């Protein structure tokens, strides 16, 4: 593990060059979960061990969130007028697991299923107390063509 | 196994109904009782549910406190189908002669906004704006159109068909045909799905009465038989709403699981189906579910839909009453709305929207969060 990683209380860790998603693997059947689960949805196993997901994957699908999501649960404090639409998608990693997250650096016109994506973290909004809200997101890898 | 017959159905107008929630449900129940020529005191078991409209057994205060066993059901989009299953099982078990299933709901405007903790999900998932049902439906059809190279124009056509069918359904919400170009150019909600391609949360109530098939003649001259009534929950690998992650597995679908089991139970196959009511939360869901329930191969939908096969006059009419797209989605009522419509079609009593050819067998399918499906096969 890199010493530059800044641990989040949330299931990811960040450093200047990217972020890593913290998952888990079932000690019995090997199924991978994200966020890490104590139990295995695949086989019902009761034991899992921590597993960091690969930092790069490919876009499996995507869509748009064109209006401010219902709040709660959405935590961003911006008004419907100030809301900035975002793209959301699933990125598939080696081993097959698809993880859902916001997309950055792509538009409805430029986004492509199969495009290589990496995990990074952003501040996506501030909450009602003005504190920044952080999440992992997926960003296209420049110069890499679609798989 | 004991054969079950549906002998009475009742419905209240969907959309924005001026009645109270309880009043809507009562309207549907009294309609079903009148349809069967039965009295509330004849009902020996009842099951019912509502997502946002309170406990179903509150109805007893208006129907009459007969002491009837009443099971409250809370099972998302399958609520009505689960109530139907409970009622059918009570009859099969010999615990009731006449049994009732009722589903009703009332929802405000806008998409549903569930709490992450209610779904076993972490707060950060909802905080970040990921807990939105429309995203799932957009992402599922986006992938599907890409994978099977389907022209997105089918999404316009599915919505267009729903509003055209609903024009002839006096209980539907949106009964004005909408031009396909208006559908295509309305607000993009979750690419590739526009506003008119999504159903809206709304009001509605439906009630259904069942009994043993060999007693059906006591209530009706046109019984509709329940050939299969199957519920399934998701297996690993199926793509479901509100999933921070999953590992896709080809061919794994809770809808396919429920449909396959229903066909097995009915001793029938997709080729026997004359009409289908399919969960159409959005246009894409109807397209995908057509194949997942087995009515066509993946990718065949484009030709079927554009050639008119799923129209009222087509070889395989789908969502003949306008579906969720034109009736809205009162969660507790939707599954029984499908049953109501299929019963009318099988009786030949669907009026202007009656499909031709004296249909014999109807498939009914619901799907909902967090990954459950119910399939009901009805036959006359």
Interface residues (C-beta under 8 A of the other chain):
Chain A: X10 X11 X23 X31 X32 X33 X34 X35 X41 X42 X60 X61 X62 X63 X64 X65 X66 X67 X69 X70 X71 X72 X73 X74 X75 X76 X86 X88 X89 X90 X92 X95 X96 X97 X98 X99 X100 X101 X102 X108 X113 X124 X133 X135
Chain B: X110 X111 X112 X113 X114 X115 X116 X122 X123 X124 X125 X126 X127 X128 X129 X130 X131 X132 X134 X135 X138 X139 X140 X142 X143 X146 X187 X188 X189 X190 X191 X192 X193 X236 X243 X244 X245 X246 X247 X248
